[in-house]
Amino acid sequence: MNLLGKRILIGIGGGIAVYRVAELTRLLKKSGMEVRCVMTRSACEFVSPLTFEALTGEEVHTELFDLTGEREMGHIQLARWADAVIIAPATSNLIARFAHGIADDLLTTIMQVCDKPVLLAPAMNSSMWDATATQHNINTLLQNGISVVGPEAGELACGESGAGRLSEPRAIISALLPLLTKQNLNGQHWVINAGPTVEAWDDVRLLTNRASGMLGAMLADLAVIKGAEVSLIAGPGTPETHPDIKRFDVESAKQMHTACKHEAAEADVFIATAAVSDFRFDKVCQGKLKRGDTTSMSVNMIANPDIVAEIAAMQKRPTKVIAFAAEASDHIEHARAKLVKKGVDAIIANDISNMGSDKSNGWWISDTETFAIESVTKFEFAQSIINHIMEN
Ligand code: C5P
């Protein structure tokens, strides 16, 4: 990717990891990007703005009410100037202020008006990172479309160890690159299905599975935040989603099949996260079936259509059709066989233990690449998937 001239604004928070941001700044400059820095007052307690002025060759901005600074490059222009913003170290206090829209200094004011991609690189004591309030604030920011890299686990400056180290400068740059490639999905139509399906046996009994719909809902939220028109075909229990999503709540595989095919006819991307029942009851009985005196019984079931395979085979199909494969063992091998069988462009293999959990990891498998998507939260997993689809 041509990084020459890309404009990066680094918002520097007050933490001991500031000194490592100097190396990040140097690397960004070295790869041909234009870099400007804004420091909070407490960041200046750790390292002098002079360090960043020397590294960037630009004035470092620190004060909101600095008239000379405002005349030359006001806070609004700084936000408009940047192609992307990195916040490093993102301290617990900065994260809290961003999450709550508190704009009481130059950096937080810039963040409030910024409509460019933002990457947070948190660094703090691990107990502060784990604190409920910090995790809540990070989730709020993730849901607002902000990206996060790290923190890494390891020895911390305070002598303790745990998750709280600022990510390596090169890891921060790797996380920044996808944000610079395509900044939005304007003009694209994405169709995503999510959740379980429910097959009725009679008016009371149902056949379903443990899927929560969480990942599909997060993918749909992220895609809409990035500007796509999104249709979500949601099985029962799929969490609430962004109001701009065109959502179809369905129950059975047949209903999901009809809605998906209808929406995918004009789509650019189709992502099949739903755990669709492979079979349905041949006969749905009315009322409540009686047990009677039988000690065993057999039920006849018939196969449901394979939705993703049908969409991948449509004559006018979405440019990218992506399936998931929840596997209990030999994940990559099984997923690769499904990639071919279903005719999809990529398949994401994950472990069945991810189902219903708020954690996820897995492998992205296509004809040309296989790599692990390591993540901690399901939201980060969703973010990695979206970034990879946007990059390719
Ligand atoms: O074959 P298996 O069910 O493991 O494949 C999982 C993938 O296929 C998921 O992406 C799922 O949404 C999709 N699928 C489908 N229609 C079915 C069964 C699965 O689209 N009837």
Residues whose N, C-alpha, C, O or C-beta is under 5 A from the ligand:
A	BS01	C5P	A272 T273 A274 A275 V276 S277 D278 N304 P305 D306 I307 V308 A309 A323 F324 A325
